[in-house]
Amino acid sequence: MKEIVVNGGKALKGQVRIHGAKNASLAIMCAALISDVPITLENIPNISDINTLMNIIGAMGGEVRWSGSDSLYIAPPDKINVEAPRDQAKKLRASNLLLGPLLTKYGYAKIALPGGCNIGVRPMDLHFKGLSKMGAKIKLEKGCIVAKADKLRGASIYLDFPSVGATENIMMAACLAEGQTFIENAAKEPEIVDLANFLNAMGAKMRGAGTDLIKVVGVNSLYRCDRYTVIPDRIEAGTYMVAAAATRGDVVVQNVIPKHLEPLIAKLKEANVDVIVGEDYVRVKAGKDLKPVDIKTMPYPGFPTDMQSQMMVLLSTIPGISTIVENIFENRFQVVDELKRLGAKIKVEGRIAIIEGVEELQGAEVRATDLRAGAALLIAGLVANGETRIGNSEYIYRGYQDVQEKFMALGADIRQI
């Protein structure tokens, strides 16, 4: 088991460059299987989730390899094994995004029920509902999702909740489906728009991504795109922004799309953090006169659930009472018990966390319970006086490339053992 050791109490200062978006990369890698030609994807983060999906695609017969420091070459298989390997698929929530591509191109898919971080119930019912309306027959069999379809057909699909994964699976399935598909109450996240841009670059006919209605006209094949660059990771960027504020530092976060960060920027400014927005960067500078704020997580363009654990650390250092209402995942507050070990004062009532700011946090031994909780504990360790040891730190490497090196370049005292 990996452990990260942090000696805190130092303000972060300097510049940090953000890698490509994990969640966009995973969806786009799955979508690349629909293509009839090899594709090179650029700005891909070299993290464990990406490497797990590479193993899955390779086991299914595709050729996938690093062709540069942040470039992936993916060649769809001539003959595919449409059964994703169980041991790998169970490690990765995004393995469920193979359903749409495999069904629309090959008419069959068998995938182990996906794993990933234990942050709450993430049912597949909306995925199944949408694909079933398009003609797929789906059943659960010995811990696997088995889906078949002679030919998918376009349909009007209303999502009861704007699920990112369900929207992505239906988008990909609709590309080669016969006729038109309408996805109502679709997710609007930047990763949805990036996936749509990639599919359109390959020859799909899709419009409306980023709104609550996506229209797809099925085509016979996808083949036109040989190179595509993924958007920057807004959650990685947000993590460094919050770390700068929590340590009362001064950090320039580079290679970002500021519009994607607007919900976080708004809350940081409300907390009296100085945020300067450039064309492709944000500068975060925080003093001691910060103010408590209230946060409610919501689907994009609301405040992202993937940033609330990190914000909880910042709010724990601000005098007064702040609240966080978690509306997406019910287990997102697992990090609270670990933050209490560091001296944070947090009370949880259902989906509401009430945070009373303290003068200082103290180093302690803690354990990451999921990816974003791990990032939050890393920030807490940077803030705390003394040494903090973070167990289960492999969670952090699922979503953050070169995290140790990046924080060290900002002046942090951090090492892995």
Buried (B, 14 or more C-beta within 10 A) or exposed (E): EBBBBBBBBBBBBEBBBBBBBBBBBBBBBBBBBBBEBBBBBBBBBBBBBBBBBBBBBBBBBBEBEBEEEBBBBBBBBEEBEBBBBBEBBBBBBBBBBBBBBBBBBBBBBBBBBBBBBEBBEBEBEBBBBBBBBBBBEBEEEEEBBBBBBEEBBBBEBEBEEBBBBBBBBBBBBBBBBBEBBBBEBBBBBBBBBBBBBBBBBBBBBBBBBBEEEBBBBBBEBBBEBEEBBBBBBBBBBBBBBBBBBBBBBBBBBBBBBBEBBBBBBEBBEEBBBEBEBEEEBBBBBBEEEBEBBBBBBBBBBBBBBBBBBBBBBBBBBBEEEBBBBBBBBEBBBBBBBBBBBBBBEBEBEEBBBEBBBBEEBBBBBBBBBBBBBBBBBBBBBBBBBBBBBBBBBBBBBBBBBBBBEBBEBBBBBBEEE
